[in-house]
Amino acid sequence: MEDLYDEFGNYIGGAESEGEASEAGDQAADAYVEEDEAQDEEPTGDQQRMEVDDEGPSNAIILHEDQRYYPTAQQVYGEDVETMVQEEDTQALDQPIIAPVVQKKFTVQEEDLPPVRFSRDFMTDLMNYPEKVRNIALAGHLHHGKTAFMDMLVLETHDIADRLEKKSGKARDEQLRYTDVHVIERERGLSIKAAPMSLVLQSTKGESHLFNIIDTPGHVNFVDEVAASMRLVDGVVLVVDVVEGVQVTTEQVIKHAVLEDLPLTLVINKMDRLILELKLPPKDAYFKLKHVVEEVNTIIENTIPGKGESRRISPEKGNVAFACSTMGWCFTLQSFAKMYEDSYGGINIADFALRLWGDIFFNPRTRKFTRKGLEEAANRSFVHFVLEPIYKLYSHTLSESPEDLKATLAPLGIHLKPSQFKSDAKVLLKLVCEQFFGPANGFVDMVGQHIPAPSDGAKRFAEKFYTGPLDTKTAEAIETCNQDGPLVMHVTKLFPAVDAKSFYALARVLSGTAKAGDQVRVLGEGYTVEDEEDMVTATIAETMIAESRYNVPTSGVPAGSFVLLGGVDNSIVKTATLVALKLAENEDAYIFRPIKHFFESVFKVAVEPINPSELPKMLDGLRKINKSYPLVTTKVEESGEHVVLGTGELYMDCVLYDLRRQYAEMEIKISDPVTRFCETVVETSAIKCYAITPNKKNKITFVAETLDPGIAEDIESGAVNIKDPVRKVGKFFEENYGYDLLASRNIWAFGPDDMGPNILQNDTLPSEVEPKLLKSVRETIRQGFIWATKEGPLCEEPVRNAKFRLTDLSVAPEAIFRGGGQIIPTARRACYSAFLMASPRLLEPLYSASMILPADAVSHAYNVLARRRGHVLQDGPIAGTPLYKVTGLLPVIDSFGFETDLRIHTQGQTTVSLVFDRWSIVPGDPLDKDIKLRPLEQASAQATARDFVLKTRRRKGLPEDVTMDSYLEPETIKSLKESGILDG
């Protein structure tokens, strides 16, 4: 083809036809299109000048500055490489122009599956035999040794001892804390999350069992994690420090387990403290141990009066174990008896174990057991056969020279290397104890005997928590733990992935087999057969066995075990029920009940981003926080502030750390902590309060009064359910609270939800109000009542302990004039006016403060509590120790910094547990306008309620004062002012 341009770039081609000219014009226009789009070919490296158009001749005029001489960096390196051009000196030399991608990790994870002393294939095979599986939760108070006990089991089953031996210096002295995987847990030295772990353990007879264990936190702020874990298991292993005895969390766990009908076993931990710390003689140590066992039994009896004997725990029954987790030993009376049988032979283990506890004495001279220790040489059998050998083992190991110790240990079958005799006392003691006691077979026996297998525990699970009928195929499959039945799982916990961008769901498989790739329906807590809105379909991305620091991928998990599910977390907030897309015989799907927690979230802070443009990022972080912590609540107030509710200071500190660092990665502003309030009434409304609808065609009349003591607690605990048949609800109020038949059967609703502590009661007479019209507006009046009790008139806090009686109703006969738009706000206004005329009061939450401190520091506890409007309920010594326990009540709003304050006054010798206890009326009338509040001055005792109301309204952006005019009808106000009830 001849050249169409001369050396100066002028067109010298032949004459064009009209069609060719227009084509050339089009191409000229195309020349101005972005060259990235126009070019199809990648330029070669030696190409000096880039052509504008490769497809043919063009008469476009190309300006010098428009020409592109070199390819762009993106064209050279490709679309998937980030490229950036920056001027000189715009960045520091140590800051890379393009920062490398950092893989964020917020948890401690194993790089690879650690070696274990059992076959992992054997572990997955054991899942097919539910009778060999045990699902248990380790629970107890803070620092009573639950995580250390887990470490003992981990070291028994995992071959990681050589890794620990390589540690040196301070790291060598630190505990393993294998199940503490979160960054904060490692830094603070306490568990804040429940950690599941599946281990294969052997009994004394050599039988293998699969133990699905959940290690729960002990701090009282994190008992929400304990409640979530206890829902999934078939029994609880209670870990109690032998010195401190039963503490606040221990008490909460015992009560919850007994009420949920969960079997309890007890591990009395830190036995070495009796020897090394308290230095108690063996005879006194026995009484200390007996006291701990009786403390637990007393709480069981107090929880279910008269029925505690059947659930009693005692060492001779085999449901109490004695342990020292730091030294790596644990035994029951039965396993200790077997040690004697192995050494001497010819002993009946069961009979001998029965004689090792209680008032049974052994006389070494006559070699007989007696009920009375009359002889001087006679000693309690537990002291003689169990405690004295342990005491001797400890004293010889710690006091003898290596040569003498070697001679002492040889008859016991304990052989150590010569270098081990020269090791540190703590290490030497651990080596001796491990060889003397062996693995924790006694613990396995205890759990295997006293905690049911999933196949036996599933019936309790279905009866207690399944909301559907129990005569269906699905319910039958759940009760029999059928691996071939329809897939049903219950999720109660969400664990963040390593990068904290998604969550894994911990579920218990109740029926069927969970496999990756299965499609399931995720039913939320609000799902019902009538209202299927809270339901989504999801595909299980992966199924794993949870091992806290690592997860074992598996092809499927059958009914009876725990499974960690990936890919189903999007719509799960707190708990969920996962069912197959289609159940047997097309049965309806039902959910498992939401978790009943020990107490409420009353600690409140408001958060906002420092950079307002990062609000969406913060909202996403709050959503993830809501998933991660079972009892956290996030909501937006009317004023627009984002509020986070938690259980206490440490809880909130961890929540906000996760929000800042893990889920949102941003800086946030946090308000001063405050608390939730509630509103109540203490009298009956002075007058019948009515409200007229805006169209003047309907009139609703209410009277508010206080509820009988105990009703609110019964509603909240589920003792009575508004969804039950009317006769059943009526019978409950008739029998327990003396309601007459008509009143008890006219209870329309509880509010603000189905388990709310307020009652709406219809008190109209059929002769005065036409039943048909009443029925037509019943639902809209109920909605108005729910709205009113959700946000009370004093400061928009929930109403509590109030009963609203509908005494009169005048309704338009035409349906169009009595719609929801007319009735709902009017019913709310009528409730408010009745409420304000019944001596309204403010309720504040109280913490029960439990303090353990030395005797000389007790006076400081009294003083610090008194300064914060608190008071002591009781104090007394802890048996067998130099410590005192002080219990008191403290308003939540005055509790901020209490623990730090008390520790400063007692030189750090106090441990404090604050747990929500009850709601209490704030002193003073919140509507008393005569009270004058001065800024920066503490309000007097009788002005406290007024102070709280005004400050809360100010914070929420509400008008300064509560006015009756907003809710009462003008004629009512006029008559009240004339009669002198209201000020003019």
C-alpha positions, 0 to 999 in steps of 0.5 A: 500500500502506497504512503498516504502522507508526506514527510510533514504529515500532510495527506497526499492520498487520492480523491475520496468518494462521499462514503469514504470521506464520512468513514474517515470523519468517523475515524477522526472522531474516534481518535479523540476517544480514550486511547485505553479503550481504542487500543486492543493490542498491548504496545511492545517494549521498544515502541517509541511512539504510540499510534493513535489509530491502528486500524487505518488512515485518518486525517485527524489533526493530532496536537503535539501535547495530545500524543502519547509517546510511552505506554502507561504503567498500567499498560506495562504491568497489567490491570491487576497491579496497583500503580501510583505516580507521586511527586518527589519528597511528598512522602517520608523515605521510610514510608513505601509509595505502595504499602504492602498488603498486611494480613490482619490477625486478631487471634492466636492461631496454629500455623498447622494442625498440631500433632495429637496423641490420637488419630483425628480420623478416629475422633471423627469416627467417634462422632457416629457413636453418640453414646461415646460423646459428651458435651460439657461446659467448664464453668466457674468464677474468675481465676478458679482454674478453668483454662488451666484445667483445659491446658492439662487436658490439652497437654495430655492429648496434644504432643506440644511439650517440646515446643513449651520446653524451648521457651525461656525466661519469663515466657517459660513461667507463663501458663499455656492458656491454650483456649485464650486465643483473643489478643485481649485475653492474652494481654489481660490474663483472663478469658472473655470468650467461650472457647470450644474444643473437642478431645479424645480422652480415655477412662480408667478402663481404657475406653475412648470418649469424645469430649466436646468441651466449652471453656467459659469465662469466669468474670461476672461481666461475661456470664452471657458467654456462659449462658450461650455455652450452657444452651448447647451442652448436656452437663456442666463441670463446675470448677471451684477454687478450694480456698475461695469457695463458691463465689458470684459466678459459681452461684449464678452457674449453679442456679442456671444449671439447676433451673435448666435441668442440667446435670452438675459435676464438681471439680475442687481445684487448686488443692495444692493451696491447702498445702503450700499456701494455707499450710492446713494439716490434713485433718483440717484440710478435710473439713475445708473440702467438705465445706466447699461441697456443702456450699454447692449443695446449699445453693442447689437446695435454695434454688429448688427448695425441697428437691435438692436431695436428688441433685446433691453432689458428693465425692462418694457418689463419684460426681466430685473430683479433686484437682490441681491443674497447674501440677497436672493432676486430677482424681476422684475417690474411685480413680484413687481407689484404683491406684491402690488396687493397681499397687496392692491388688485384691481390693474391691474398688467400688466398696473401698471408694465408698469408705473414703469420704464422710465420718468413716474412720480407719484404725491402722492397728486393727486395720478396720473401718468404723463409724466412730473414731474412738481409738486414738490412732483412728483417723478419717479414711479420706485423711489416711488414704488420700490426703496424707499420701499427697501431703507426704509426696509434696513435702518429700519432693520439696525438702529432700536432696536429689539422692534421698528423693530418688530413694523415696520415689523409687518404691512408688514407681516414679523414675526421673532423669538425673538432670530433672532432679536438679530442676526448679522446685515447681517443675520437679513437683509437676514431674513427680505429680504427673507420674504419681497420678497419671492422666485424668482418667478419673475426670473422664469416668466422672463425666461419663457416668454423671453427664448424659450422652447426646442421645440421652440428653436430646429429650431434655433439649427438645422438651425445654427449648423446642417451640414446635409440637413434640409429636412430629417426625422432626421432633422425634428425630431431635429426641432420638439424635437421629443422624439420618433424620432431617437436618436441624441445628441450633446456633448460639455463638458466633466466632470471628474469623482470623481477619475479623471480616466474617464469622463462624457459627458454633452449632449443635447438630440435633438431627441429621448430618451437617455437610458442606454444600448443604442448603439450609433455612436460617430461622432467626429469633423472630421467626414463627410459622405465621410470620416467616419474615425472619428467614433466609436461605444459605449454603454451608460453605464449610464444616469444621471441628472447633479446637480453639486455636485451630479448626479441623476441616471435616466432610460432615458432622452427625447429630450429637456433636458441635460443628463450626459452620462457615457461610451462614452467619450473614443473617444471624445476630444472637441465636438461630435455628438452622433446618433443611430446606424441606422437612419430613412430610413437609412439616412446618419449621419451628425455632429453639427458644432464645437464650435466657440470660442471668441478668440485663445489660444496664451499662450504657455509653454513646459512641460517634466517629471522630471523622463524621464521614466514617459513620457507615464504617462505625455502623458496620462495626456495631453490627459485628459487635452485636454478633460477637457479644451475646448480651450487648445491645446497640440502638439509636436514640431519638436524638440520633446518638448511637448507644451501646449497652453492656453488663459492666466496665470490663465488658464495655472496655472489651467491646469498645476495643474490638470496635476500634481495633478489630471490626471498624479500625477507626477512632471513636468518641465515647460519652461518659458512661451512664445507665438505663433507667425504668419508669414506674408508678407507686399509686393508682391514677387520681382520676380516670384519664381519657384521650379523644382521637384527632377526628373527635369520634373516639374516646379511650379511658385508662387507669394506671396502677402498680403491679402486685409484687412478683408479677413482673419477675414471673412474666420475665422468667417465663412462668406465665406466657401471654401466648398461652390459652386465655384459660391458662393465663387466667388460672395463673393469675387467679391462683397466684395473685387472687385475681377474680375470674373476669379480670384474669381472663381479660388480660390482653397483653404484656408490654413492651414485648411478650415478656415485658413487666407491664400488663394491659387489662380490659376493665370495661363492662359488656353492658357499656361497651359493645363487644363487637366494637371492642374487639375491632379496636383491641389490636390497635389499643394493644399497639398503643399500650406497647408504644407507651410502655416502650418509651415512658413519659418521664424520659423515654425509658421503658415502663416497668411494674405498671398495670393499665386498665381500660375502663371505658371506650367510646368508638365510632361505628364506622370502621373508617373512623377507628383505624390505627392512625386514630386509635394507636397514638390516642391509646398511647396518650391515654396511657401516658396521662393515666401514668402521670396521674399515678405518682410516677417514679424513676427506677434505677438498676442496682449492682450486687457488689461482692468483695473479697478482702483481708480482715483489716480492709473491711472498714474501707469497703463500708466507707467506699460503698457509703460514698456512692449511695451503696450499703453493706448487706452482710460480711463474714470470714471465708471459712478456713482462710484469712479472707473476708467476704463483704456483700452490698448493694450499689447503684449502677450509675454510681459504680463507675470506677468503684473497683479502682477506688476500692483497690486504691484504698485497700492497696490492691488487696480486694477482688470485686464482682459487680452483678446486676441484682434488681431495680430500685426506686430512685428517692424523690419525685421526678415531677417536683418543680420546686426542687432547684438544681445547681450546676456542679453541685451534687443533688440532695437525696430527695432531689436525685430523681428530678436530677436524673430525669432532667439530665436524661431528657437533656441528653436525649434532646427532649424538652426540659420538663415533662408537662401534663398539657401534652397528654391530658385533654384541655377540659381535664386540665381545667377541672384539675386546676380548679380543684387544686390537684394541679398548680395553676 
